Each structure stands twice: as structure tokens, then as C-alpha cells.
Amino acid sequence: MGGVIEFLRGDMEQMRADPERAHLILREVLDSGPGRGQALANQVFDGHFRQVVALVRAGQEAGVFARDIVPEAAAVALASAGVFVFQSRHVLRHLPGVEFADDIELYADQVGRVLLDGLRTRGPS
């Protein structure tokens, strides 16, 4: 599980280090049509995407992650969680209890736990 959380943390650190690039990429994604979408997928996202998919598959093979989860869906969920918080942090930080909007390590840990472990308790509560 740690590898996936570390990946999310690193991804968010890259966005923080170059917010203009992150914003430009998001704008390209939002404004892209089918042809541009394919180019973005191939030229910008493919390498990272494959890395996360490989981490999830390795976790499945090790028995850490459920085998019935589609690794590609998990990769998209992780990437989406990071991008959304990074892009909306200026709004989120004003919501009660959202101190993690500016704390990448805390957010990566928390969202990683939610996405990888779920919200359900694991025994008697």
C-alpha cells in the first residue's frame, strides 16, 4: 500500500513544484476533443498511469489488494483524487476540517487509506 501512497504524494509534490504546468495540463484535458485526448494520453499520462497500474497489480499479486478490482480504475481514482485537491485547494482550505488541503503528506495518507482500505471498519466497532 505504501508504494501507491508514495506515488500519490510524489504526484502532488510535482504539481506543487510546478503549478502552472499542472494547471495547463488540466486545462488541456478539459478542453480536449477525441484527437487531442489521445495525444494527451500517449504523451503526458501514459508513463505515470502504467506505473500506478503496475503498483496496484503488484499489490494484488502480493495479496494486499483485492483481485477483483480493475487496476486501471484504481489508477484513475488515485490520480483524480490528487488532481482535484491540488486544483481546488484554495477553496477547500476554507471548509471546516479540511486542514489537509495544504498538507500533501496528510492528504496522500488519508486518501490512500480511503481508496485502498475503504471506509468500512475491519472488525467490531
C-alpha positions in Angstrom: 0.0 0.0 0.0 2.9 2.3 0.8 4.0 2.4 -2.8 0.7 3.7 -4.0 0.5 6.4 -1.3 4.1 7.4 -2.0 3.2 7.7 -5.7 0.2 9.9 -4.9 2.4 12.0 -2.7 5.0 12.4 -5.4 2.5 13.3 -8.0 1.1 16.0 -5.8 4.6 17.3 -5.0 5.2 17.6 -8.7 2.0 19.6 -9.1 3.0 21.9 -6.2 6.5 22.3 -7.6 5.1 23.5 -11.0 1.5 24.6 -10.5 1.4 26.4 -13.9 2.2 23.2 -15.7 -0.4 21.3 -13.7 -3.0 23.9 -14.5 -2.1 23.9 -18.2 -2.4 20.1 -18.4 -5.7 20.2 -16.6 -7.0 22.9 -19.0 -5.8 20.8 -22.0 -7.7 17.8 -20.6 -10.9 19.8 -20.1 -10.7 21.4 -23.5 -9.5 18.4 -25.5 -11.5 16.6 -28.1 -11.1 13.0 -29.1 -7.9 13.5 -31.2 -6.2 15.8 -28.6 -7.3 13.4 -25.9 -5.4 10.5 -27.5 -2.3 12.7 -27.8 -2.5 13.7 -24.1 -3.0 10.1 -23.1 0.0 9.0 -25.0 2.4 11.9 -24.5 1.6 13.1 -21.0 -0.2 10.5 -18.9 0.8 7.0 -20.1 4.0 6.6 -18.1 2.6 7.6 -14.8 -0.6 5.7 -15.5 1.3 2.5 -16.2 3.4 2.9 -13.0 0.3 3.1 -10.8 -1.4 0.2 -12.6 1.8 -1.8 -12.0 1.8 -0.9 -8.3 -1.8 -2.0 -7.9 -1.2 -5.2 -9.8 1.9 -6.0 -7.6 -0.3 -5.4 -4.5 -2.9 -7.8 -5.9 -0.3 -10.4 -6.6 1.1 -10.0 -3.1 -2.5 -10.4 -1.7 -2.6 -6.9 -0.3 -5.2 -5.6 -2.7 -8.4 -7.3 -3.8 -8.0 -9.2 -7.0 -11.5 -8.2 -8.3 -10.6 -4.5 -8.5 -9.6 -3.3 -12.0 -6.1 -1.8 -11.6 -6.7 0.8 -14.2 -9.8 2.0 -12.3 -7.8 2.3 -9.1 -5.1 4.3 -11.0 -7.7 6.7 -12.4 -9.3 7.2 -8.9 -5.9 7.9 -7.3 -4.9 10.4 -10.0 -8.3 12.1 -9.8 -8.1 12.4 -6.1 -4.7 14.1 -6.2 -5.6 16.5 -9.1 -8.9 17.6 -7.7 -7.5 18.5 -4.3 -4.5 20.2 -5.8 -6.6 22.3 -8.2 -9.3 23.2 -5.6 -7.1 23.6 -2.5 -7.7 27.4 -2.5 -11.4 26.7 -1.9 -11.1 23.6 0.1 -8.9 25.1 2.8 -11.8 27.3 3.8 -14.1 24.4 4.6 -14.3 23.2 8.2 -12.0 20.3 8.9 -10.1 20.4 5.6 -6.7 21.3 7.1 -5.2 18.7 4.7 -5.8 20.9 1.7 -2.2 22.3 2.1 -0.7 19.2 3.7 0.2 16.8 0.9 1.6 14.1 3.2 -1.5 14.1 5.3 -3.9 14.1 2.3 -2.0 11.4 0.5 -2.1 9.2 3.6 -5.8 9.8 4.2 -7.0 9.4 0.6 -4.7 6.5 0.1 -6.3 4.8 3.1 -9.8 5.6 1.9 -9.2 4.4 -1.6 -7.1 1.4 -0.7 -8.8 0.2 2.5 -12.3 1.7 2.1 -14.4 3.4 4.7 -15.7 0.2 6.4 -14.5 -0.8 9.8 -12.4 -4.0 9.9 -13.9 -5.7 12.9 -16.1 -5.0 15.9 -16.5 -1.2 16.4 
